[in-house]
Amino acid sequence: MTSTYMRAYLRGYAKQPAPRWLRCLVARTEIHRAWLSGWLGYFEQDGVSYGPAHPYPQFPGYDADEDAAAAPQSFDDGFPYHPDRA
């Protein structure tokens, strides 16, 4: 039965929608909970649960503020020079 739950979880994680009649048929069952957990992006790694409220860390030592400061300030700054846009 565990493989059935895993398949339901992976279908949800792949964002494969289930038909409404099937969701109504399996509502409030472990299969539906497995599919919904995958759909919402919940997973566990090394005993730590991750999901929408506790997202997976990007990279060790990653500083979002530093990355935002280095980002281009306008749309044209992000692309190399092209003579047709001059």
N, C-alpha and C positions, 0 to 999 in steps of 0.2 A: 504493500500500500504506500510505502514511502516513495517509491518511484512515481506513483500516480501524483502525489503531492508535488514532487520535484518537477514533473512535466507541466503541471498547472502553474507552478511558480515561474518556470522559465518562459511559458507562453505569456504570462503577464509581464514579465521583465522585458520581453521582446515587444511589448505594447501590441500584442495581437488581441484585438477586441473579441470578446465572447458575445454570441447573440443574446438578445434580451431573454428569449425563452429558456436558454440554458442557464443564464444567471439566476432567473427566477426558480428554476428547478433545483439548483444547488445552493441557493441562498442559505446563509447561516450554517454551512457545513465546513469541514476542514478543507475540502477542495476549493471552495470559494475563498476561504481565508488565505490559502496558499497563492491562488491567482491574484488576489487583491494585494497581498504583500509584494509580489513581484511587480505588479502594475505601479504601485506607489514607490518602488525602488528600495525596499527594505532588504538588507542582507547583514550577515554576521561574519566577522573575520577576527580570528585569534581571540574569541570570546567577547568581542566588542560589537554591539549592534549599531548599524548605521542606517540612516533613513532621512526623510525630509527634515525632521527636527534636529538631527545630529548628523550633518553631512560628512562624507569622507574627506579627510584633509587632502589638499592639492598635492603639495610636495613638501618634504622637510625643508625648513628654512625659507619657505615661500612667503613673501611680503606683498600683499595686494596693493598697499599704498605706494610702495616703491615702483611696482609695475605700472600703476596708473600714472605716475609722474613721468615715466618714460614713453607713454603712449603719444601718438601724434595728436596735435591740438585741432587740426582740421582734416577734412576728408582728403584733400589733395596732398597733405603731408605724408600720408600713408602709402602713396604710390610713386614710382619713379617718374621722371620727366618723360613726356611724350610730346612730339611736335604738334600733333593734332589738337592737344588740349591747351596750347599756349595762347 
